[in-house]
Amino acid sequence: MQELQAFIEKAWGDKSLLSEPLYAEAVREAMECLDRGEIRVAEPVLHGMEGSSLADQENPWRVNQWVKEAVLLYFSLAEMQTIELGPFEFHDKIPLKKDYARFGVRVVPHGIARYGSFLEPGVVMMPSYVNIGARVGQGSMVDTWATVGSCAQIGAHVHLSGGVGIGGVLEPVVANPVIVEDHCFIGSRCIIVEGVHIGREAVLGANVCLTQSTRIIDVSGPEAKEYRGWVPPRSVVIPGSMPKQFPAGIYHVPCALIIGKRKESTDRKTTLNEALRDFNVAV
């Protein structure tokens, strides 16, 4: 992989090298490795390891920038083609993912995963979409009309409820992808974008919208504690609003409220309603 990385980084620095078969083949090989799950755009790293480009100190992750570079270089090499599937026709540079049965993945019509994404065994895709570079962990559910954007990292046994939008990122290559760690429950119509990081076993109520500028306020204790771009593990989060002064007056803007922690007695596969009932909240 170090040799492959060196080829990709050199071609990224000088894209004229893509005209040479050795470099073009390195890009295609990197895409094959990404599609098979042998490499990934981002991965958790041990505490104290160098190379982590995500700021969270509790759960550091490393972004493999060269893998994103490979994806972008692949777009330069790939040619437009017509893809016909029964009565359906597509016209694109990137083919669709194949061999679901071999990997133990269930895909309901019209679930679509793009080549260069990786779905671990036990993943279920309802009519939904997973983009290139994204990874969905073992036993996770991508529910109806949920989308997993390019390079997003979804952990194991995560439930992305209906209509959830997980933002993607390819450019700039230094930008962090959205990360949702293991055993999270993401409620219907939630939006998570701009490299926001959701800690392990968190529960997000319906319609929570998180960007890097969204104020995430823990109101479960005697004093509020604020986060941005990071939801701590086991947090139970609901939509909120807070007053903000504008020239025309005071208006309320969206925020997210951490109302407590997921209880140890609550099963990881709990429904959203059960998790919120613990805090006497319905959303």
BELGIZI-V548402 format. One line per field, one symbol per residue. ss: DSSP state (2 for helix, 1 for strand, 0 for the rest). psi: psi as a letter, one per 40 degrees, with the letter a starting at -180 (. if undefined). burial: + if it has 9 or more other ideal C-beta (glycine too) atoms within 8 Angstrom, else -. Layout:
ss: ???
psi: ???
burial: ???
This chain:
ss: 0222222222222022222022222222222222200000011100000000000000001110222222222222200011111001111100010002222001100001110001100001100011000011000011000011000011000011000011000000000000110000110000110000110000110000110000011100000011100110001111111111110011111111111110000000000222222000000
psi: dddddddddddddgedeeehdddddddddddddddeediidiiiiiheiiehehehddgiihhgdddddddddddddiiiihhhgbeihihidhiiiifdddefhhhhhghhhiheihhiieihhahahhiheihhiheihgaheihhiheihhaifihhihehhhiihdiieeiiihhhiifihhiheihhifeihhiheihhiiehhhidehhhhheeadiihiihehhiieihhiiaiiihhideahihiiaihheaihidehideiidddddddefhh.
burial: ---++-++++++----++----++-++++++-+++-+-++++--+---+--+++-+--+++++++++++++++++-+-----+------+---++++--+--+-+-++--+-++++++++-+++++-++++++++++++++++-++++++++++++++++++++++++++--+--+++++++++++++++++++++++++++++++++++---+++++--------++++++++++++++-+------------++++++-+---+---+-+-+++++--+-+
